[in-house]
Amino acid sequence: MSGTDAPVPPNLSTAAMSAMPDDRSVPRRQVWSWAMWDWATQPFNSVILTFVFVSLYLVSDSFLPADVAAQNADGALVCSRASDAATAYCEGLSDLAEWYGWIGFAAGILVLVLAPVLGQRADARGNKKRWVVGATAALALLQFGLFFVHAEPVYFWLGAVLVALGSVASEIAGVNYNAILVQVSTPRTIGRVSGLGWGLGYIGGILALVIVVLLNQLDWFGLDVSGGLAYRLIAVGAAVWTVVFALPFVINVPETPARTDREHVSFFRSYVVLVRDVAGLWRAHRPTFWFLIASAIYRDGLAGVFAFGGVLAAVSFGFSPNEVILFGVALNLVAGVSTILAGRLDDRFGAKAVIVAALGIMVASALFIFFFREGGKSIFWIGGLILSATVGPAQAASRSLLARVTPHGMQGEIFGLYATTGRVMSFLSPLLWSLFIAWFGATHFGILGLVIVLAAGLAVLLFVRLPKHVRMR
């Protein structure tokens, strides 16, 4: 999987990082303002998608018919038990989860179709920042819209569609935000700048989850939050958070320059240019091509860890809702600190070394949880915290490594492909998770499915030969 000696097309002339002068100085205000975008959008990921709105509200008995929800009024049903799984209550929850999954799948297809082309057009026109700002504004509006998702079955579809569209907006903003990384860093600082962004994102997630826990403990200061009002207010809070903390990015990060070596083509003609550029990557920048494949596999494993971690905690290890949220706080805290620290390791030892080490530790931690699961909650806490300490570094180092191997002037397009390839492989973790549970009849066997995805991504990455200028740095 090394590069070839094929002639380099003009538009794929040099790697982005080799084109950046070492002595270039980036104002600290720009660096921190760029990194604050991760902080600004993190509540959507941690509060809305992962630990609170979707898992505790949208896919819950709040959206089942009243007579079906009443079957578990005493909380005695446990849907992982074979004796309870066939009840209308448990089947109803399964249907909600399935429908939410299909809507999420449709959102993934939308990202698959749009992300690389929008990134390519942003490269050519020099409006990456404009796309970040516009998509972030859309994300905030969609979170505000969740306030109208009342706890009635008919509103489930509104909630699922709004969350799915929020994922699309977040991905499109993220494509261009990631592409701006090379503008706010130098070859010597790109690892720590990327790590700073990821780290602030995790810490923002911690604070947002702590606020949710405190509001619950304080009974919302006596406010009547029955009927789903608590979750709807949480969504509004996440929207306000996004608007307020995205302002430094809007004010302080400059727009990217347009490319003068590319013609401005129509939207649909952009797909022709995209195919040509992918073929050019294969011919002249094969390390970038293969890294996109490897990262797509292991990043799906990373996504699976967060997507199913809460399910494992609640179903297999008996965590209560508050314990699930507190577990999320702890995971984000450990991941945030480790990611910021690992940014320096990235600059010192190289992004690939950080990713390989992180994936190896993750596989070992997941197997530890599986084989010692009889130890109960303490085993899940230990393994989960170790695993979370490596997720952030792997994500941040992936971003910095891709920036290093991306041909100059193609940052938006390549990061669009980065999002797209991740979506292409996004079926792996859910598929293997479900297959292992179906084969062995217990939720904890899904861990083995996630291990296979992570290990496969690690295996492909080991064979990716980085360009000479990246190895020398």
PyMOL commands that set and color helices and strands:
alter all, ss='L'
color gray80, all
select helices_A, chain A and resi 10-12+28-51+53-58+61-63+66-72+82-85+88-125+128-148+153-183+190-217+219-222+229-252+269-284+286-316+321-349+351-371+373-375+377-405+411-424+428-440+443-462+468-472
alter helices_A, ss='H'
color red, helices_A
deselect
rebuild
show_as cartoon
